[in-house]
Every structure is written in C-alpha cells, then in structure tokens.
Amino acid sequence: MHSNPTRITRLQKRLKRKKIDALLVTEPYNRRYLSGYTASDNGIAETAGVLLIPASGAPYLLTDSRFVLQAEEEAQGYTISLYPKGLSTLLKKLLPELGISSLGFESQYMLHATALKMQDNLAQIGVDFIACTELIERMRLVKTEEEIRLLKKSVLRNEQVFQLVYNTIEPGMTEREIALAIELTMHELGAERPSFETIVAFGTNAAKPHAVPTDRVLKTGDIVLVDMGLVLEGYCSDMTRTFVAGKPDATYVDRVRVVRRAQKEATDTIRAGVTCKEVDRTARRIIEEAGYGEYFGHALGHGVGLAVHENPRLSSRSRKQLKAGMIVTVEPGIYLPEWGGIRLENMVVVHEDGAETLNEDTTGLDL
C-alpha cells in the first residue's frame, strides 16, 4: 500500500468544511490508510510517528530517527520531519511556519493525558487544539475495488491456512497446540501476523465467544470451534468454523443447522440501503424461534478492513444503512455453558442488489 493522494484530498475537503487548518493523525490504521507507512506502535502510549495533514498543501509525517528510513521509503509524497526533542517541540516550530492556528486531533484515539498536555503546549503559540471524531474512519467504511481484492486475497489465504491445519487435527491434540500451528502456518504462507489472537475451543470451552486456548485435550465427539484471521498486505480476514471431532450427534446437527440458517438468511437480507439492525434482527429471529435466543448474546457482525473490527456494526442498536462496498462479517452463534458453542462466520461484500460472500470454505456445512 502506498500513499494515496485521493484520500488526502478528500480529507482536506472535510477539514475545510469544518474550518480546521490541519489534522494530527495518530491512529495507526488511519496513518497507514493515508500514507502507506506500515511501522507499528507499541501500545497507545508510544508512537512510530504521526501525520500532519494541512487543509491545503503537502502532508507531513512526523517521526523520530528510529523510523526515518522506513518513513522515507513508504510515505511517498510526504515531507518527513524528525522530532529529536519530542512531538510538541516540533509542532510549536512547524505550525506557525505553516500558518496553522487550529489543529484537529483524533479524540477517539488520543489519550486524555496526552491531549491535555498537547493543548497546553499549543496554547503557548496561540493554536486551538480541536477534538475530532472518526473523520478518516468514515472514509474507510466503503472499500475501493482494490481494497475488496486485497480483502478477498486475505480471506482465501486464511482459508488455506485453516485447511492445512484442519487436516492434521486429531484427538489428543490441545487447543493451544492447534492455535500455535495455525499462527505458524500463517507466517509460513506470507501473512504479516494474525489479525487477532487465534481462538481454538473444545467442548464446553466453545460456549465462550472469546475463549482463550488452553491445554485442554481433544476427545472424540468434542465440538471444535476455530476463530482465526490474518493480515495480508495490510488487510484483515476473520472467519469462524465449528465442527466435531468424529461423528456429530443429532443435537449438534440440529443446532448447527439453526446457526447456518441464521447466517444464510441474514446474508440474503444484506444489500445497500438496509439497516444494520434489520440484518441482525433476521439472524436473531431464527435463533429465537429455535428456542436459543438467550444463548446468542453478541452482535451479528462488524466491518473488516485495515482493522479486524471496524464500522459498520451489524447490531440491534445500529440504525445505520449499509452502502455498496462495505465489508462485514456475518457470525451468528449459539452458546450453551453446559454443552458448548457453535459460531459460523463469513465475510461478505455489500452490493446495491445483495451480498457477495468472500469465503469459499464450507467445512462442517455438509450436515
């Protein structure tokens, strides 16, 4: 991914409309989206650099000497400026030079303590520090054809990893062993990293939607739930497969069919103009009618892109309308503490007239 002048121009138009002279971009995915700069932060209190996007003129990437070579290689079209004495010191020099008297910041990401300190420093040079929310996230909602291509590639690579490991799974293996094999295979097949910590859960552990792999040993007849995703060329995948080690019993077959029907009908509901709430309601109604309503507690799905969890949210609380080019997960589930859980998750692209499922893997769906 390279610096994208079109995205910068769109953002600059937004800044002009809001009468803000420049925006300080600190959120790592937003930074990568605008600049192509791939360095990672070690947590929210540390940064590999920030973008300064003036409402008019060329953008800046502000960083320190550790990242200068990478910044110069990746952030084409950006002026790279170093801050050996810290970001605030550089901004106090740079902003007056650029004639910037109001600076927006990403209030949904910057730490409160950092923002207060920055506000005090900028007040000394007469610059207003203005809280902004989700200016760039809104741009990221609808994917371009190129982004959809990269997301599809990530999904198919993720499925390839899953199949390689799935073919080795047998009783006697532990949850942790399988999770490690998945993440190792991701790296072997060229992924940057997992897009989240891989979930592998057997039996009753599968009743925890965000189970952490343990040393629990797989037994014949156990439910196996695998939720996994990887990052390929910056873009995330996220899928869940549930199956049984050995022959599934009638109870499992009945329940997996309910979840599969909920997923299929929700996917069939998706098209531009439909609200997130309607899609969630479709899946939830099927699970409720089967008598499992209280055992499906989480939202139906979420957007995926540079981040594995982003907007829109397919939630009972979201009245937002879907637009063509959005990509969301559809992941209904049933979780019974004494029995286990089933979740099936695919990624789909929203089109004007329907939805296109990016996944091709059908493991566990031949029941």
Secondary structure per residue as TSV (DSSP state, phi and psi in degrees):
chain	resnum	aa	ss	phi	psi
A	1	M	-	360.0	133.6
A	2	H	-	-114.1	169.8
A	3	S	-	-53.3	138.4
A	4	N	-	-119.1	100.9
A	5	P	H	-60.0	-33.5
A	6	T	H	-62.1	-42.6
A	7	R	H	-64.2	-40.6
A	8	I	H	-63.8	-42.8
A	9	T	H	-60.9	-43.8
A	10	R	H	-60.3	-43.6
A	11	L	H	-64.8	-41.6
A	12	Q	H	-61.7	-36.9
A	13	K	H	-62.2	-41.4
A	14	R	H	-63.1	-42.2
A	15	L	H	-63.2	-41.2
A	16	K	H	-63.0	-41.4
A	17	R	H	-61.9	-35.7
A	18	K	T	-86.1	-1.2
A	19	K	T	57.6	43.9
A	20	I	-	-113.8	130.3
A	21	D	S	-70.7	-29.8
A	22	A	E	-163.5	161.0
A	23	L	E	-124.1	135.0
A	24	L	E	-94.7	116.8
A	25	V	E	-102.5	114.2
A	26	T	-	-113.6	-19.4
A	27	E	-	-72.1	124.7
A	28	P	H	-59.4	-40.1
A	29	Y	H	-68.1	-38.2
A	30	N	H	-65.5	-39.4
A	31	R	H	-60.2	-45.6
A	32	R	H	-67.4	-40.0
A	33	Y	H	-59.2	-39.4
A	34	L	H	-87.1	-30.5
A	35	S	H	-117.3	-20.1
A	36	G	-	78.9	3.1
A	37	Y	-	-78.6	121.7
A	38	T	-	-103.9	0.5
A	39	A	-	-59.1	147.2
A	40	S	-	-108.1	151.2
A	41	D	-	-88.1	148.8
A	42	N	S	-95.0	70.8
A	43	G	S	90.0	168.4
A	44	I	T	-70.3	-20.1
A	45	A	T	-87.1	-6.9
A	46	E	-	-125.7	149.2
A	47	T	-	-136.5	146.3
A	48	A	S	-90.8	3.7
A	49	G	-	142.2	160.6
A	50	V	E	-130.4	155.4
A	51	L	E	-98.1	142.7
A	52	L	E	-117.2	110.0
A	53	I	E	-108.6	102.3
A	54	P	E	-69.6	152.4
A	55	A	S	-64.5	-24.1
A	56	S	S	-137.0	141.5
A	57	G	S	101.2	-178.5
A	58	A	-	-76.4	147.2
A	59	P	-	-82.5	159.9
A	60	Y	E	-121.1	147.0
A	61	L	E	-115.7	118.5
A	62	L	E	-103.7	124.0
A	63	T	E	-151.0	-171.0
A	64	D	-	-117.7	178.0
A	65	S	G	-62.4	-22.6
A	66	R	G	-64.3	-27.8
A	67	F	G	-113.4	3.7
A	68	V	H	-60.8	-42.3
A	69	L	H	-65.5	-43.7
A	70	Q	H	-63.9	-41.5
A	71	A	H	-61.7	-44.0
A	72	E	H	-65.3	-36.2
A	73	E	H	-70.7	-42.1
A	74	E	H	-95.3	-38.7
A	75	A	-	-91.3	68.0
A	76	Q	T	-69.3	138.8
A	77	G	T	90.0	-5.0
A	78	Y	-	-101.1	143.1
A	79	T	E	-83.3	124.7
A	80	I	E	-94.1	122.8
A	81	S	E	-124.1	135.3
A	82	L	E	-96.2	150.2
A	83	Y	-	-122.7	77.6
A	84	P	T	-61.7	-25.3
A	85	K	T	-107.6	19.2
A	86	G	-	101.6	158.2
A	87	L	H	-63.5	-44.4
A	88	S	H	-59.7	-41.1
A	89	T	H	-61.8	-43.3
A	90	L	H	-66.0	-43.4
A	91	L	H	-62.7	-38.0
A	92	K	H	-63.5	-26.7
A	93	K	H	-87.0	-43.7
A	94	L	H	-75.3	-42.2
A	95	L	H	-60.9	-46.6
A	96	P	H	-61.0	-38.0
A	97	E	H	-59.8	-35.1
A	98	L	H	-91.3	-0.5
A	99	G	T	69.8	31.0
A	100	I	-	-94.3	120.9
A	101	S	-	-114.5	-6.0
A	102	S	E	-138.3	127.6
A	103	L	E	-122.4	119.0
A	104	G	E	-82.4	153.0
A	105	F	E	-138.3	158.5
A	106	E	E	-83.8	92.7
A	107	S	T	-69.8	-19.5
A	108	Q	T	-76.8	-8.5
A	109	Y	T	-121.7	-40.9
A	110	M	S	-67.8	136.4
A	111	L	-	-61.4	143.2
A	112	H	H	-57.2	-45.3
A	113	A	H	-62.1	-40.6
A	114	T	H	-63.8	-43.9
A	115	A	H	-63.5	-41.8
A	116	L	H	-63.8	-42.8
A	117	K	H	-65.0	-43.9
A	118	M	H	-63.0	-41.2
A	119	Q	H	-59.2	-44.5
A	120	D	H	-61.8	-44.3
A	121	N	H	-64.5	-41.5
A	122	L	H	-75.0	-28.2
A	123	A	H	-60.6	-30.3
A	124	Q	T	-64.3	-22.8
A	125	I	T	-112.6	14.7
A	126	G	T	73.4	26.2
A	127	V	-	-101.8	126.7
A	128	D	E	-77.2	135.2
A	129	F	E	-106.8	112.3
A	130	I	E	-113.3	124.6
A	131	A	E	-69.4	126.7
A	132	C	E	-123.4	155.0
A	133	T	-	-131.0	130.9
A	134	E	S	53.6	33.4
A	135	L	H	-61.7	-43.8
A	136	I	H	-87.0	-34.7
A	137	E	H	-55.9	-36.9
A	138	R	H	-66.5	-33.9
A	139	M	H	-68.1	-33.0
A	140	R	H	-76.8	-12.6
A	141	L	S	-57.5	-48.2
A	142	V	S	-98.2	124.0
A	143	K	-	-87.2	147.7
A	144	T	-	-79.2	169.4
A	145	E	H	-58.1	-39.5
A	146	E	H	-65.1	-41.8
A	147	E	H	-64.4	-40.0
A	148	I	H	-63.6	-39.8
A	149	R	H	-61.3	-43.2
A	150	L	H	-68.8	-36.6
A	151	L	H	-66.7	-41.6
A	152	K	H	-61.1	-42.7
A	153	K	H	-60.8	-42.1
A	154	S	H	-64.3	-42.5
A	155	V	H	-60.8	-47.3
A	156	L	H	-68.8	-34.0
A	157	R	H	-66.8	-39.4
A	158	N	H	-61.3	-41.9
A	159	E	H	-66.0	-37.3
A	160	Q	H	-61.6	-44.4
A	161	V	H	-60.5	-47.3
A	162	F	H	-57.8	-46.7
A	163	Q	H	-64.2	-39.5
A	164	L	H	-60.1	-42.4
A	165	V	H	-78.3	-39.4
A	166	Y	H	-53.7	-39.5
A	167	N	T	-69.2	-11.7
A	168	T	T	-103.9	-8.0
A	169	I	-	-72.8	130.3
A	170	E	-	-153.2	158.9
A	171	P	T	-52.6	143.3
A	172	G	T	104.6	-21.3
A	173	M	-	-79.4	156.4
A	174	T	B	-102.8	162.0
A	175	E	H	-56.3	-46.2
A	176	R	H	-63.8	-40.2
A	177	E	H	-60.4	-44.4
A	178	I	H	-68.7	-42.5
A	179	A	H	-60.6	-43.0
A	180	L	H	-65.2	-39.3
A	181	A	H	-63.1	-39.3
A	182	I	H	-62.8	-48.4
A	183	E	H	-69.5	-34.8
A	184	L	H	-64.8	-43.0
A	185	T	H	-65.4	-36.0
A	186	M	H	-55.6	-48.9
A	187	H	H	-64.9	-40.1
A	188	E	H	-63.7	-29.9
A	189	L	T	-96.3	17.9
A	190	G	T	92.3	8.6
A	191	A	-	-71.2	149.7
A	192	E	S	-67.7	-41.5
A	193	R	E	-176.7	170.2
A	194	P	E	-66.7	148.7
A	195	S	S	-81.7	-11.4
A	196	F	S	-164.7	170.7
A	197	E	-	-70.9	125.2
A	198	T	-	-59.9	135.1
A	199	I	E	-104.3	123.7
A	200	V	E	-129.7	122.6
A	201	A	E	-137.6	131.0
A	202	F	E	-104.9	147.6
A	203	G	G	51.6	-128.2
A	204	T	G	-65.4	-22.7
A	205	N	G	-62.6	-26.4
A	206	A	G	-69.8	-8.4
A	207	A	G	-77.6	-9.3
A	208	K	S	-97.0	111.4
A	209	P	T	-55.9	-32.7
A	210	H	T	-115.7	49.4
A	211	A	-	-59.2	145.8
A	212	V	-	-103.6	128.8
A	213	P	-	-56.3	137.9
A	214	T	-	-122.3	-170.6
A	215	D	S	-90.6	15.9
A	216	R	-	-59.4	135.8
A	217	V	B	-95.7	136.6
A	218	L	-	-73.5	130.7
A	219	K	-	-115.6	152.9
A	220	T	T	-57.3	132.5
A	221	G	T	95.0	-10.3
A	222	D	-	-70.3	145.0
A	223	I	E	-71.5	141.2
A	224	V	E	-125.0	120.2
A	225	L	E	-112.6	124.8
A	226	V	E	-122.5	119.4
A	227	D	E	-118.3	119.6
A	228	M	E	-149.2	155.4
A	229	G	-	-161.4	157.1
A	230	L	E	-135.9	166.2
A	231	V	E	-110.6	123.2
A	232	L	E	-129.5	122.5
A	233	E	T	50.9	38.7
A	234	G	T	91.1	-16.9
A	235	Y	E	-107.5	143.2
A	236	C	E	-94.6	153.7
A	237	S	-	-125.3	161.4
A	238	D	-	-158.3	116.4
A	239	M	E	-145.3	154.9
A	240	T	E	-128.7	135.1
A	241	R	E	-125.8	139.5
A	242	T	E	-126.7	134.7
A	243	F	E	-152.0	178.1
A	244	V	E	-118.5	138.5
A	245	A	S	-78.1	98.8
A	246	G	S	107.1	-150.7
A	247	K	-	-92.1	124.2
A	248	P	-	-71.2	146.0
A	249	D	-	-86.3	175.9
A	250	A	H	-63.5	-35.4
A	251	T	H	-63.2	-46.4
A	252	Y	H	-61.4	-46.6
A	253	V	H	-58.4	-44.4
A	254	D	H	-61.4	-45.5
A	255	R	H	-72.0	-38.5
A	256	V	H	-67.9	-31.7
A	257	R	H	-67.3	-36.1
A	258	V	H	-62.5	-46.8
A	259	V	H	-65.4	-40.6
A	260	R	H	-65.2	-39.7
A	261	R	H	-65.8	-40.2
A	262	A	H	-61.5	-42.2
A	263	Q	H	-66.0	-44.5
A	264	K	H	-65.2	-46.3
A	265	E	H	-69.2	-35.7
A	266	A	H	-64.2	-43.6
A	267	T	H	-61.3	-40.6
A	268	D	H	-66.0	-21.4
A	269	T	H	-79.2	-23.8
A	270	I	-	-72.2	128.4
A	271	R	-	-167.5	166.6
A	272	A	T	-59.7	136.8
A	273	G	T	98.1	-20.4
A	274	V	-	-77.7	143.4
A	275	T	B	-81.7	152.8
A	276	C	H	-56.7	-38.9
A	277	K	H	-60.4	-40.6
A	278	E	H	-64.0	-40.9
A	279	V	H	-65.8	-45.2
A	280	D	H	-58.6	-43.4
A	281	R	H	-63.0	-37.1
A	282	T	H	-59.0	-50.0
A	283	A	H	-66.7	-42.2
A	284	R	H	-64.0	-38.1
A	285	R	H	-62.6	-41.9
A	286	I	H	-64.1	-41.9
A	287	I	H	-69.4	-37.5
A	288	E	H	-65.1	-44.3
A	289	E	H	-63.3	-27.2
A	290	A	T	-82.3	-3.5
A	291	G	T	93.3	12.1
A	292	Y	-	-115.2	17.3
A	293	G	G	-52.2	-42.4
A	294	E	G	-74.1	-8.4
A	295	Y	G	-103.8	14.9
A	296	F	-	-127.0	89.9
A	297	G	-	-94.7	-23.5
A	298	H	S	-93.2	168.2
A	299	A	-	-67.2	161.6
A	300	L	S	-72.0	-30.5
A	301	G	E	-177.0	-177.5
A	302	H	E	-154.2	160.4
A	303	G	E	-68.7	154.5
A	304	V	-	-137.1	139.9
A	305	G	S	-163.5	-121.0
A	306	L	S	-65.1	-33.8
A	307	A	S	-102.6	149.5
A	308	V	S	-77.5	-24.2
A	309	H	S	-123.9	110.5
A	310	E	E	-144.9	176.1
A	311	N	E	-73.6	156.0
A	312	P	E	-81.1	165.3
A	313	R	E	-108.4	125.3
A	314	L	E	-82.8	86.0
A	315	S	-	-132.1	153.6
A	316	S	T	-66.1	-13.1
A	317	R	T	-98.3	-6.8
A	318	S	-	-99.6	117.9
A	319	R	-	-92.9	4.6
A	320	K	-	-64.9	144.2
A	321	Q	B	-90.2	141.8
A	322	L	-	-73.3	147.4
A	323	K	-	-124.0	151.5
A	324	A	T	-58.7	134.6
A	325	G	T	99.5	-10.8
A	326	M	-	-73.9	150.4
A	327	I	E	-125.1	127.3
A	328	V	E	-133.5	157.6
A	329	T	E	-88.8	151.6
A	330	V	E	-124.8	108.1
A	331	E	-	-139.9	69.1
A	332	P	-	-69.4	158.1
A	333	G	E	-154.2	162.4
A	334	I	E	-129.9	130.0
A	335	Y	E	-131.6	109.2
A	336	L	E	-113.9	112.3
A	337	P	T	-51.8	-37.5
A	338	E	T	-85.4	-7.3
A	339	W	T	-120.2	-51.3
A	340	G	E	144.5	-160.6
A	341	G	E	-146.3	159.7
A	342	I	E	-134.6	127.9
A	343	R	E	-136.8	136.9
A	344	L	-	-123.1	127.6
A	345	E	B	-136.0	123.6
A	346	N	E	-122.6	163.5
A	347	M	E	-106.7	136.2
A	348	V	E	-130.1	150.5
A	349	V	E	-99.4	133.8
A	350	V	E	-82.2	130.0
A	351	H	E	-117.6	170.7
A	352	E	T	-58.1	-37.4
A	353	D	T	-113.3	13.0
A	354	G	E	161.6	-158.7
A	355	A	E	-129.6	147.0
A	356	E	E	-116.9	120.8
A	357	T	E	-79.2	127.1
A	358	L	-	-79.1	-27.1
A	359	N	-	-73.6	148.0
A	360	E	-	-117.6	-20.8
A	361	D	-	-68.2	132.8
A	362	T	-	-122.0	24.2
A	363	T	T	-52.3	130.7
A	364	G	T	82.0	3.0
A	365	L	-	-104.6	15.5
A	366	D	-	-98.3	25.5
A	367	L	-	-96.0	360.0
